[in-house]
Amino acid sequence: VFVAVLADAAAPGGWRALAFNGHVDLGTGIRTALAQIVAEELHVPMARLEMVLGHTNATPNQGPTIASASIQISAAPLRRAAAQARERLLARAARQWGVAADTLRLRDGIVRPADAGDARALHYGQLVQGRHTRLELATDDAQVRLKPARDYTVVGSAVARVDIPAKATGELSFVHDVRVPGMRHGRVVRPPHPGRDAGDFIGRCLIDVDSDSVAHLPGRVQVVVQGDFIGVVADREEQAEAAMRALKVRWKPVPPAPELDDLASAIRANPARRRLLLEEGDVEAACAAAPVRLRRTYVWPYQMHASIGPSCAVADHRDGRLTVWAGTQNPHMLRADLNRLLKLGEDRIAIIRMEAAGCYGRNCADDVCADAALLAAAVGTPVRVQLMRDQEHQWEPKGTGQLMDVAAALDDEGQLLAYDFEVRYPSNDAPLLALLLTGAVPGEPRVLEMGDRTAVPPYRYASRRIVCHDTAPLVRASWLRGVSALPSPFAHDCMIDELAEAAGADPVAFRLSHLDDARAIALLEATAARAGWRAGVAGSRGQPGADGRLHGRGVAYARYVHSKFPGFGAAWAAWIIDLSVDPASGRIAITRVVVGQDTGMIVNPDGVRHQIHGNVNQTLSRCLLERVQFDAAGVASREWGGYPIIGFKDLPPIDVLLMPRQDEAPMGASSWRGISSTSMGGRSLKP
């Protein structure tokens, strides 16, 4: 079910409307934006519409909430369903009155004749009272009478976020605050190989657990052991934490972690399968004959989601059924994984999706659900589990390191002759930790084809060869905002900057001269104008200004292409950044960011601006500060001192330019903006 209209005598006006979407709101505001889309087509007030997201017993399985696809893709059936429901209700009113449907008007869920002198009216509740009608969803937009964009009054307006009031007043929103009758508290003890989930030692490290070591502690402490999974349950949270710390556990020695100090060498040495994505022309011949040839290697570090709050879940296992309150991004897949773990049958498992600590990708939100489920099943009461900070930092699947080898050629006239790009992205979907620790699935290296996102550069090269080397993770890794589509454009735009320098060209003009996409050109021109870009103006070039600081400016452009190659394009983004550097300390200060974006139809302009600001903040943090540290055991970054993130005082003014494209299809407005930003620092810092 996507949309439901119900008669309800207890509801205001005698009816209510609900809409269902299998994706979840990660703080991006899609609960509001999706509701706007439905309210627009269904002609109902936002306040009368309940938006249900991610509940496995109520919403369709639309896959994980990733790749900025909620508005671009999963909103389409919602819009069609709302339009179908509206047309059926109009037709029902027309039959009841014996008039043509096109003589009727709809507003706020009430049907009236277009003739102002006719006082008849029917609200939605009256039209559905005593009937149960189920419509089959139209397979495409052409089969539905959709509302023309020119008539929109809700979509395109800055509707206030519907989730903010509850958060501001402390009402239940977050999974961390869930409490159920009889609930106890759990903690887990992880094995001594933090952040590693592949190898023949996975699930086989435990020697023994001394349950008597915590028997004297208060709280009716219970110890649960299944394979290498260890958990404790107590009546109170602090009692569970004390038991976790006091529990005596013996582990077998484990092999040392891969040496990642030289990340490029480690990734290059990892076994891989070569996959040719695209080949046009003769790249090698073009490079050999070109007067200007550049060859560069770009390395992207391992990074964390670094969710401010550690992951949390509550599980209730009773009468052969399991209910989990979760912060997952992928409720239906989590349900399938929990069924693999407990073998209850998916129809006997319900995931109730709650808000959680910020994450764009795969942190420990799913893992902690499995922890809670195992403990609840073992002790026979609802159990709440919250990870410790070091557990979240060390065990969350990382945004993987990435290696990009690039060669490019330029002629004497500044034309791009050839581009040879090879990418290595050691990552997969990070199997549920409890499945690995209990031995339900083997700890074998798994290879997923995830390194091809945005692998093709946006610029016009006469010859191109794009290769992805698919390779298994070196440490536990999965998707982090944009997946491989963040580092690859970093390499593309770093190279275009170097080619512009070799050609003696202005970097904005050089980009524009090698773009064919009209929307890309318009966006880059508008962003440069907004930022006051002046062609040919260089930065400090090593000479401090009057303020004693070095100053620079950089530009970057990209379009996010997501999903399995060749994928499909999402929104366009261009950034211009101003920064300064203290020559004594090397400390960088970002002084201004101008972001231009073309996301097609904008459902909620304030929501898009909020997303841009959040993405700028996270991307600057990733570019300036964030890098996971490793040691012989595995992940060594255990707390914020070992993994600093950007603070409010270091955030620059952010100027947002939204391209007016209300007549175009809507694109995603979350993951993509960061992908264009990362190469600007190198250009801005060029000596």
PAKEVO-395078 format. One record per residue (C-alpha): x, y, z; chain. Coordinates in steps of 0.1 Angstrom, whole numbers, plus 2048, in hexadecimal, padded with zeros to 3 digits. Each point is the difference from the previous one (the first is absolute). Layout:
SITE     u     v     w   kelo
SITE     X     Y     Z      A
...
//
This chain:
SITE     u     v     w   kelo
SITE   800   800   800      A
SITE   80D   823   7F7      A
SITE   7E2   816   808      A
SITE   7E1   7FA   816      A
SITE   7E2   816   805      A
SITE   7EA   7F5   81E      A
SITE   7DF   80A   80F      A
SITE   806   807   825      A
SITE   7E5   810   815      A
SITE   819   808   81B      A
SITE   817   813   7E8      A
SITE   7FC   825   7F8      A
SITE   7E7   803   7E3      A
SITE   7F7   7DB   802      A
SITE   81D   7F3   7EB      A
SITE   826   7FB   800      A
SITE   81A   7F9   7E5      A
SITE   820   7EB   803      A
SITE   81D   7FC   7E9      A
SITE   81A   7E4   801      A
SITE   824   7FF   7F4      A
SITE   81A   7E6   806      A
SITE   81C   819   804      A
SITE   809   812   821      A
SITE   808   823   80A      A
SITE   824   804   80A      A
SITE   7FC   824   80A      A
SITE   7FE   80A   7DB      A
SITE   7DC   80B   803      A
SITE   7F1   7E6   7E8      A
SITE   7E3   7FA   818      A
SITE   7F5   824   7F8      A
SITE   809   7FF   7DB      A
SITE   7EE   7DF   7F9      A
SITE   7E2   80D   813      A
SITE   800   820   7EA      A
SITE   7FF   7EA   7E1      A
SITE   7E3   7EC   80C      A
SITE   7ED   81E   80E      A
SITE   804   812   7DF      A
SITE   7F1   7E4   7EB      A
SITE   7E6   7F5   819      A
SITE   7F5   824   808      A
SITE   802   7FC   826      A
SITE   80F   817   81A      A
SITE   823   7F5   80D      A
SITE   7F2   7FF   823      A
SITE   7E6   7E5   7F6      A
SITE   81A   7E9   7F1      A
SITE   813   7E6   813      A
SITE   821   7F5   7F0      A
SITE   80B   7DD   809      A
SITE   824   7F8   7F8      A
SITE   814   7DF   802      A
SITE   7E8   7EB   816      A
SITE   804   7DD   7F1      A
SITE   7DC   7F6   809      A
SITE   7F1   81E   7EF      A
SITE   817   80E   7E4      A
SITE   80B   7F1   7DF      A
SITE   823   7F3   7FC      A
SITE   811   81B   7EC      A
SITE   823   7F7   80A      A
SITE   819   813   815      A
SITE   7FF   825   805      A
SITE   81F   808   7EC      A
SITE   80E   814   7E2      A
SITE   7E8   81D   804      A
SITE   7E5   7EB   7EF      A
SITE   7E2   806   817      A
SITE   7F3   81E   7ED      A
SITE   80F   7F7   7DE      A
SITE   7F3   7DC   7FF      A
SITE   7EB   7F3   81E      A
SITE   7E9   81F   800      A
SITE   7F4   7F8   7DD      A
SITE   7E7   7E4   80A      A
SITE   7F4   816   81D      A
SITE   7F7   81C   7E8      A
SITE   7EE   7E8   7E8      A
SITE   7ED   7F0   81D      A
SITE   7F5   821   80D      A
SITE   7F4   80B   7DE      A
SITE   7EE   7E0   7FA      A
SITE   7EE   803   821      A
SITE   7F6   824   7F9      A
SITE   7F2   7F7   7DE      A
SITE   7EC   7E2   80E      A
SITE   7F2   816   81C      A
SITE   7F6   81B   7E7      A
SITE   7F0   7E6   7E9      A
SITE   7EC   7F2   81E      A
SITE   7F3   823   809      A
SITE   7F7   806   7DB      A
SITE   7EC   7E0   7FF      A
SITE   7EE   808   820      A
SITE   7F6   823   7F3      A
SITE   7FB   7F5   7DC      A
SITE   818   819   7F2      A
SITE   820   7FF   7EC      A
SITE   820   7FD   815      A
SITE   810   81E   7EE      A
SITE   7E4   816   80E      A
SITE   80C   7FA   824      A
SITE   81B   810   814      A
SITE   815   7F2   81D      A
SITE   80F   813   81D      A
SITE   80C   7F3   822      A
SITE   7EF   7DE   7FB      A
SITE   7DE   80F   7F8      A
SITE   7EF   7FC   7DE      A
SITE   7EA   81D   7F4      A
SITE   7F0   809   7DF      A
SITE   813   81A   7EC      A
SITE   7E1   816   800      A
SITE   803   816   81F      A
SITE   7DA   802   802      A
SITE   7FE   7DA   807      A
SITE   805   7FB   825      A
SITE   803   7DA   7FE      A
SITE   820   7F1   810      A
SITE   80E   7DD   807      A
SITE   81E   7FA   815      A
SITE   817   7E2   7FB      A
SITE   7F2   7EE   81E      A
SITE   7DD   801   7F1      A
SITE   80D   7F3   7DF      A
SITE   811   7E1   80F      A
SITE   7E8   7F9   81D      A
SITE   7F5   7DC   800      A
SITE   815   7F6   7E2      A
SITE   822   7EF   7FC      A
SITE   80F   807   7DE      A
SITE   823   7F4   7F6      A
SITE   810   80F   7E1      A
SITE   81D   7F1   7EE      A
SITE   81C   819   7FD      A
SITE   805   80D   7DC      A
SITE   821   7F4   7F2      A
SITE   80B   822   7F2      A
SITE   7F6   824   801      A
SITE   7F1   800   7DD      A
SITE   7E3   7EB   80E      A
SITE   7F7   819   81B      A
SITE   7F2   824   7FF      A
SITE   81B   811   813      A
SITE   7FD   824   80B      A
SITE   814   818   7EA      A
SITE   81E   80F   811      A
SITE   7F3   823   7F7      A
SITE   7E2   7FA   817      A
SITE   815   7F6   81E      A
SITE   7F9   812   821      A
SITE   811   7E8   819      A
SITE   81D   7F2   7EC      A
SITE   81A   81B   7FC      A
SITE   7F6   812   820      A
SITE   815   803   820      A
SITE   7E9   7EA   816      A
SITE   80D   7FD   823      A
SITE   810   7DE   809      A
SITE   7E5   7EA   810      A
SITE   819   7EE   816      A
SITE   810   81E   811      A
SITE   7E4   809   81A      A
SITE   802   7DD   811      A
SITE   826   802   802      A
SITE   800   824   80D      A
SITE   7E7   7F7   81C      A
SITE   810   7DF   809      A
SITE   7E4   7E9   7F4      A
SITE   80A   7DC   7F6      A
SITE   813   802   7DF      A
SITE   821   7EE   805      A
SITE   806   7DB   805      A
SITE   816   808   81D      A
SITE   7E1   80C   814      A
SITE   7EA   7E1   7FA      A
SITE   7F4   7F0   81F      A
SITE   7E9   7E1   802      A
SITE   7F1   7EE   81E      A
SITE   817   7E7   810      A
SITE   81E   80D   7EC      A
SITE   823   7F7   80C      A
SITE   822   80D   7F4      A
SITE   81B   7EF   7ED      A
SITE   824   806   7F7      A
SITE   817   7EC   7E9      A
SITE   824   7F5   801      A
SITE   811   800   7DF      A
SITE   81D   7EA   7F4      A
SITE   824   80D   800      A
SITE   801   808   7DB      A
SITE   7EE   822   7FE      A
SITE   7F3   809   7DE      A
SITE   809   7DF   7EF      A
SITE   7E5   7E9   7F3      A
SITE   812   7E8   7E8      A
SITE   818   7E4   805      A
SITE   7FF   7DC   80C      A
SITE   802   80C   824      A
SITE   7DF   812   7FF      A
SITE   7E7   7F0   818      A
SITE   81B   7E8   80D      A
SITE   814   815   818      A
SITE   7F0   7F9   822      A
SITE   810   7E9   819      A
SITE   7E8   804   81D      A
SITE   7EB   818   814      A
SITE   800   801   826      A
SITE   7DC   807   809      A
SITE   808   7FE   825      A
SITE   815   81F   7FD      A
SITE   7E0   815   7FE      A
SITE   7EA   7EB   816      A
SITE   805   816   81E      A
SITE   7F5   820   7EE      A
SITE   7DE   80F   806      A
SITE   7E5   800   7E6      A
SITE   7F9   7DB   7FB      A
SITE   81C   7FE   7E6      A
SITE   7FD   7E6   7E5      A
SITE   81C   7F7   7E7      A
SITE   7F7   7F5   7DD      A
SITE   81A   7EF   7EA      A
SITE   7FB   7F3   7DC      A
SITE   820   7F9   7EE      A
SITE   815   820   802      A
SITE   7E1   815   809      A
SITE   800   80A   825      A
SITE   7E7   815   811      A
SITE   7F4   809   824      A
SITE   7DD   809   80B      A
SITE   7F7   812   821      A
SITE   7E3   813   80E      A
SITE   810   822   7FD      A
SITE   817   80F   7E6      A
SITE   81D   809   817      A
SITE   7FE   7DC   80D      A
SITE   803   7F2   7DD      A
SITE   81E   816   7F9      A
SITE   811   7F6   821      A
SITE   7FA   7DB   7F7      A
SITE   80E   805   7DD      A
SITE   820   80F   80F      A
SITE   804   7E6   81B      A
SITE   7F9   7E1   7EB      A
SITE   81F   7EA   7FD      A
SITE   804   7F3   7DC      A
SITE   81D   7ED   7F0      A
SITE   807   803   7DB      A
SITE   817   7EE   7E9      A
SITE   81C   814   7EF      A
SITE   7F5   80F   7DF      A
SITE   815   807   7E1      A
SITE   80C   824   7FD      A
SITE   7EB   819   7EC      A
SITE   80C   80B   7DE      A
SITE   81B   81A   800      A
SITE   7EE   820   7F5      A
SITE   81A   81B   806      A
SITE   808   7FF   7DB      A
SITE   7DB   7FF   7F5      A
SITE   807   802   7DB      A
SITE   817   7E2   801      A
SITE   7E8   7EC   816      A
SITE   7E3   806   7E8      A
SITE   814   7F9   7E1      A
SITE   80D   7DF   80F      A
SITE   7DD   7F4   809      A
SITE   7F4   7E5   7E7      A
SITE   7E8   80F   7E7      A
SITE   7EB   7F8   7E1      A
SITE   805   819   7E3      A
SITE   7DF   80C   7F1      A
SITE   800   816   7E1      A
SITE   7E4   81A   803      A
SITE   805   815   7E1      A
SITE   819   802   7E3      A
SITE   7FE   81A   7E5      A
SITE   81C   806   7E7      A
SITE   824   7F7   804      A
SITE   80B   80E   822      A
SITE   824   7F3   7FF      A
SITE   806   80D   7DD      A
SITE   7F2   822   809      A
SITE   815   803   81F      A
SITE   820   7F5   7EE      A
SITE   7FC   81B   7E5      A
SITE   7F4   81C   817      A
SITE   817   81D   807      A
SITE   7F3   802   824      A
SITE   7FB   7E0   814      A
SITE   7F8   7FE   825      A
SITE   7FF   7E1   816      A
SITE   7F4   803   824      A
SITE   7F6   7E9   81D      A
SITE   7E6   80C   818      A
SITE   7F9   7F0   822      A
SITE   7E1   804   815      A
SITE   803   7F7   825      A
SITE   7EA   7EA   815      A
SITE   7E5   814   811      A
SITE   7E4   7FB   819      A
SITE   7DC   809   801      A
SITE   809   80D   823      A
SITE   7DC   801   80C      A
SITE   7FE   817   81F      A
SITE   7EA   7E7   813      A
SITE   80B   7DB   801      A
SITE   7E7   7E8   7F0      A
SITE   7E3   7F3   814      A
SITE   7E3   7E8   7FC      A
SITE   7E4   7F0   814      A
SITE   7F4   7DD   7F9      A
SITE   7E2   7ED   80E      A
SITE   7FF   7DA   7F9      A
SITE   7E1   7EE   80B      A
SITE   7E7   7E6   7F4      A
SITE   817   7F8   7E3      A
SITE   7FF   824   7F3      A
SITE   81A   81B   800      A
SITE   7FB   826   801      A
SITE   81E   816   7FC      A
SITE   801   826   804      A
SITE   81C   80A   7EA      A
SITE   814   81C   7F1      A
SITE   807   7ED   7E0      A
SITE   802   80E   7DD      A
SITE   7F5   7DF   7F1      A
SITE   7E2   7F2   814      A
SITE   7F6   7E4   7E8      A
SITE   823   7F3   7FB      A
SITE   806   802   826      A
SITE   7E0   7EA   805      A
SITE   80F   7E7   7E7      A
SITE   821   7FF   813      A
SITE   7EF   7FC   822      A
SITE   7ED   7E3   7F1      A
SITE   820   7F0   7F5      A
SITE   80C   805   824      A
SITE   7E2   7F3   813      A
SITE   7ED   7ED   7E6      A
SITE   7DD   80C   80A      A
SITE   7F3   808   7DD      A
SITE   7FF   823   7F3      A
SITE   7DB   803   805      A
SITE   806   7FC   825      A
SITE   819   81C   802      A
SITE   7F6   825   801      A
SITE   819   81D   7FD      A
SITE   7F3   821   80E      A
SITE   816   81A   7F2      A
SITE   809   81D   818      A
SITE   817   81E   7FB      A
SITE   824   7FA   80A      A
SITE   822   810   802      A
SITE   80A   810   7DF      A
SITE   80E   7E8   7E5      A
SITE   800   7FF   7DB      A
SITE   808   7DC   7F8      A
SITE   807   7E2   816      A
SITE   80B   806   824      A
SITE   7F9   7E8   81D      A
SITE   7DA   807   7FF      A
SITE   7F8   7DD   7F2      A
SITE   81A   7EE   814      A
SITE   7F2   80C   821      A
SITE   7DD   7F4   7F6      A
SITE   80E   7DD   7FC      A
SITE   812   804   822      A
SITE   7DF   809   811      A
SITE   7ED   7E5   7EE      A
SITE   818   7E5   80B      A
SITE   7FF   80C   824      A
SITE   7DA   804   801      A
SITE   7FC   7DC   7F2      A
SITE   818   7F2   819      A
SITE   7F2   811   820      A
SITE   7DB   801   7F7      A
SITE   7FB   825   807      A
SITE   802   820   7EA      A
SITE   824   80C   7FF      A
SITE   80F   822   7F7      A
SITE   824   800   7F4      A
SITE   815   81F   7FB      A
SITE   824   7FD   7F4      A
SITE   81D   810   811      A
SITE   812   81C   7EE      A
SITE   81F   7EB   7F9      A
SITE   7EA   7E4   7F2      A
SITE   7EE   818   7E8      A
SITE   821   80F   7F4      A
SITE   812   7E0   7FC      A
SITE   7E5   7E9   7F2      A
SITE   7EB   815   7EA      A
SITE   806   7F8   7DB      A
SITE   818   81B   7F4      A
SITE   7FF   815   7E1      A
SITE   81C   7ED   7EF      A
SITE   821   80D   7F3      A
SITE   801   804   7DB      A
SITE   81C   800   7E6      A
SITE   7FD   811   7DF      A
SITE   81B   7FF   7E5      A
SITE   7FA   81B   7E5      A
SITE   812   808   7E0      A
SITE   7F5   81C   7E9      A
SITE   80D   811   7E0      A
SITE   7FC   823   7F2      A
SITE   809   80F   7DE      A
SITE   811   821   7F9      A
SITE   7DE   811   7FC      A
SITE   7F5   7F7   822      A
SITE   7E8   7E4   7F4      A
SITE   7FC   7E1   815      A
SITE   80C   7E2   7EC      A
SITE   7FF   7E2   818      A
SITE   7F5   7F5   822      A
SITE   80B   7DF   810      A
SITE   7F0   7F9   822      A
SITE   804   7E2   817      A
SITE   7EF   7FE   822      A
SITE   803   7E7   81C      A
SITE   7E5   801   81B      A
SITE   804   7E4   81B      A
SITE   7DD   7FF   80F      A
SITE   7E0   7EB   801      A
SITE   7DF   802   812      A
SITE   80F   7F6   822      A
SITE   7ED   7E1   80B      A
SITE   7ED   803   821      A
SITE   81A   7FC   81C      A
SITE   7EB   7E7   814      A
SITE   7FD   7E9   7E2      A
SITE   825   7FF   7FE      A
SITE   807   7FD   825      A
SITE   7E7   7E4   805      A
SITE   80D   7ED   7E2      A
SITE   7DF   803   7ED      A
SITE   814   80D   7E2      A
SITE   825   7FA   7F9      A
SITE   819   81B   804      A
SITE   80B   7FD   7DC      A
SITE   80C   81E   7EB      A
SITE   7E3   80C   7EB      A
SITE   803   816   7E1      A
SITE   7E4   818   7F5      A
SITE   802   815   7E1      A
SITE   7FE   822   812      A
SITE   81D   813   7F3      A
SITE   7F0   80B   7DF      A
SITE   7EB   81D   80D      A
SITE   807   820   7ED      A
SITE   81F   7EF   7F1      A
SITE   7FB   812   7DF      A
SITE   80C   824   7FF      A
SITE   7E8   81B   7F5      A
SITE   818   810   7E9      A
SITE   804   7FA   7DA      A
SITE   81F   7EB   7F8      A
SITE   805   7F3   7DD      A
SITE   80B   7DE   80E      A
SITE   7F6   7F0   821      A
SITE   807   7E0   813      A
SITE   7EF   7FA   821      A
SITE   809   7E1   815      A
SITE   7F4   7F5   822      A
SITE   814   7E6   813      A
SITE   7E7   7EF   816      A
SITE   810   7F6   821      A
SITE   7F6   7F3   822      A
SITE   802   816   81F      A
SITE   821   802   813      A
SITE   7EC   809   820      A
SITE   7DB   802   806      A
SITE   7F2   819   7E7      A
SITE   7E0   809   7EF      A
SITE   7EE   81E   7F1      A
SITE   806   823   80E      A
SITE   7EF   81E   7F0      A
SITE   805   7FD   7DB      A
SITE   812   7DF   802      A
SITE   81D   801   7E6      A
SITE   7F0   81E   7F0      A
SITE   812   818   817      A
SITE   824   7F6   7FB      A
SITE   7FD   7FA   7DA      A
SITE   7F4   824   7F8      A
SITE   81C   80C   817      A
SITE   819   7EF   7E8      A
SITE   7ED   80C   7E1      A
SITE   800   824   80B      A
SITE   823   800   80E      A
SITE   80C   7F4   7DE      A
SITE   7EC   81A   7ED      A
SITE   810   81B   816      A
SITE   822   7F3   7F7      A
SITE   7F8   7FF   7DC      A
SITE   7F2   824   801      A
SITE   821   80A   811      A
SITE   814   7EF   7E4      A
SITE   7EB   811   7E6      A
SITE   804   822   811      A
SITE   7DA   803   802      A
SITE   7E9   80D   81A      A
SITE   7F1   7E2   813      A
SITE   7DC   80B   7FC      A
SITE   804   809   7DB      A
SITE   813   7E0   7FA      A
SITE   7E4   7EB   80F      A
SITE   7E5   812   7ED      A
SITE   812   7FB   7DF      A
SITE   801   7DA   806      A
SITE   7DC   7FB   80C      A
SITE   7E4   7F6   7E8      A
SITE   7E4   7FE   81A      A
SITE   7EB   820   7FC      A
SITE   7F4   7FF   824      A
SITE   823   7FB   80D      A
SITE   80C   81E   7EC      A
SITE   7E4   816   80D      A
SITE   806   7F5   824      A
SITE   825   806   7FF      A
SITE   7FC   822   7F0      A
SITE   7E6   80A   819      A
SITE   814   7F4   81D      A
SITE   81F   812   7F4      A
SITE   7EC   820   7FC      A
SITE   7F1   7FC   822      A
SITE   823   7FC   810      A
SITE   80F   81D   7ED      A
SITE   819   7EA   7EE      A
SITE   81A   814   7EE      A
SITE   813   7EE   7E4      A
SITE   826   800   803      A
SITE   801   80C   824      A
SITE   81A   7EB   813      A
SITE   802   7F9   825      A
SITE   81C   80A   817      A
SITE   819   7E9   7EE      A
SITE   815   7FD   820      A
SITE   800   825   808      A
SITE   7EB   808   820      A
SITE   7E8   81D   7FE      A
SITE   7FD   81E   817      A
SITE   7EF   7EA   819      A
SITE   81E   7E8   800      A
SITE   7EC   7E4   7F1      A
SITE   801   7EF   7DE      A
SITE   7E0   801   7EC      A
SITE   7F1   7EA   7E5      A
SITE   7E1   7F9   7ED      A
SITE   7F4   7E0   7EF      A
SITE   7E4   7F3   7EA      A
SITE   7F1   7DD   7FB      A
SITE   7E4   7F1   7EC      A
SITE   7EF   7DD   7FF      A
SITE   7E0   7EE   7F9      A
SITE   7F8   7E3   817      A
SITE   7FB   7E0   7ED      A
SITE   7F5   7E4   817      A
SITE   7F6   7DC   800      A
SITE   811   7E3   7ED      A
SITE   813   80B   7E1      A
SITE   7F6   812   7EA      A
SITE   7E8   80C   81A      A
SITE   7EB   81F   7FC      A
SITE   806   825   806      A
SITE   7F3   813   81E      A
SITE   805   824   807      A
SITE   81C   818   7F4      A
SITE   816   813   818      A
SITE   81B   81B   7FE      A
SITE   814   80F   81C      A
SITE   817   81D   803      A
SITE   814   803   820      A
SITE   816   81A   810      A
SITE   819   7F7   81A      A
SITE   81E   80D   812      A
SITE   81E   7EF   810      A
SITE   816   809   81E      A
SITE   823   7FC   7F0      A
SITE   80F   7F8   822      A
SITE   7E9   7E5   80C      A
SITE   7F1   7F5   7DE      A
SITE   7DD   803   80F      A
SITE   7E5   805   7E6      A
SITE   7E2   816   805      A
SITE   7E3   7FF   7E8      A
SITE   7F3   823   7FC      A
SITE   7E4   7FC   7E8      A
SITE   7EE   7E5   7EC      A
SITE   7E9   807   7E2      A
SITE   7EB   7E2   7F6      A
SITE   7EB   7FF   7E0      A
SITE   7E9   7E2   7FB      A
SITE   7E8   7F4   7E6      A
SITE   7E9   7E7   80F      A
SITE   7E4   803   7E7      A
SITE   7DE   806   810      A
SITE   805   80C   824      A
SITE   7E6   7F1   817      A
SITE   80A   815   81E      A
SITE   81A   81C   7FB      A
SITE   807   804   825      A
SITE   805   7DA   803      A
SITE   819   801   7E3      A
SITE   813   81D   80F      A
SITE   802   7ED   821      A
SITE   80E   7E2   7EE      A
SITE   81A   815   7EF      A
SITE   80B   810   820      A
SITE   803   7DE   811      A
SITE   813   7F1   7E3      A
SITE   818   81D   7FE      A
SITE   808   7FC   825      A
SITE   805   7DB   7FE      A
SITE   815   802   7E0      A
SITE   817   81B   80E      A
SITE   805   7EB   81E      A
SITE   809   7E1   7EB      A
SITE   817   815   7EA      A
SITE   812   812   81C      A
SITE   801   7E9   81E      A
SITE   7F2   7DD   7FD      A
SITE   816   7E1   7FC      A
SITE   7FD   7DF   812      A
SITE   81F   7F3   812      A
SITE   809   7DB   801      A
SITE   817   7EA   814      A
SITE   809   7DB   801      A
SITE   7DE   7F7   810      A
SITE   7EB   814   7E7      A
SITE   7EF   822   804      A
SITE   813   815   819      A
SITE   7E9   81F   7FF      A
SITE   7EB   7FA   81F      A
SITE   7F3   822   80B      A
SITE   7FE   824   7F4      A
SITE   823   808   80A      A
SITE   80B   7E6   7E7      A
SITE   7E8   80A   7E5      A
SITE   7F9   826   801      A
SITE   7E4   80F   7ED      A
SITE   7FA   824   7F6      A
SITE   7F2   818   81B      A
SITE   7E7   81C   7FC      A
SITE   81A   81B   804      A
SITE   812   7F3   7E1      A
SITE   7E2   800   7E9      A
SITE   7FF   81B   7E5      A
SITE   7E4   815   7F2      A
SITE   7ED   7EB   7E6      A
SITE   7EF   811   7E3      A
SITE   7E7   7E9   7EE      A
SITE   7F5   805   7DC      A
SITE   7E2   7EB   7F5      A
SITE   7FA   7FD   7DB      A
SITE   7DC   806   7F6      A
SITE   7F5   7DF   7F0      A
SITE   7DC   7FA   80C      A
SITE   7F6   7F3   7DE      A
SITE   81A   7E4   802      A
SITE   7FF   7DE   812      A
SITE   80B   802   825      A
SITE   823   7F3   809      A
SITE   80F   7F5   821      A
SITE   80C   81B   816      A
SITE   816   7F0   81B      A
SITE   81E   7EA   7F7      A
SITE   80A   811   7E0      A
SITE   80B   822   80A      A
SITE   820   7F5   812      A
SITE   80E   7EF   7E1      A
SITE   808   820   7EE      A
SITE   812   811   81E      A
SITE   81E   7EB   808      A
SITE   818   80B   7E4      A
SITE   7FD   825   807      A
SITE   818   7FF   81D      A
SITE   81D   7F6   7EB      A
SITE   7FA   81B   7E7      A
SITE   7FB   81A   81B      A
SITE   820   7F6   811      A
SITE   815   7FF   7E0      A
SITE   821   812   807      A
//
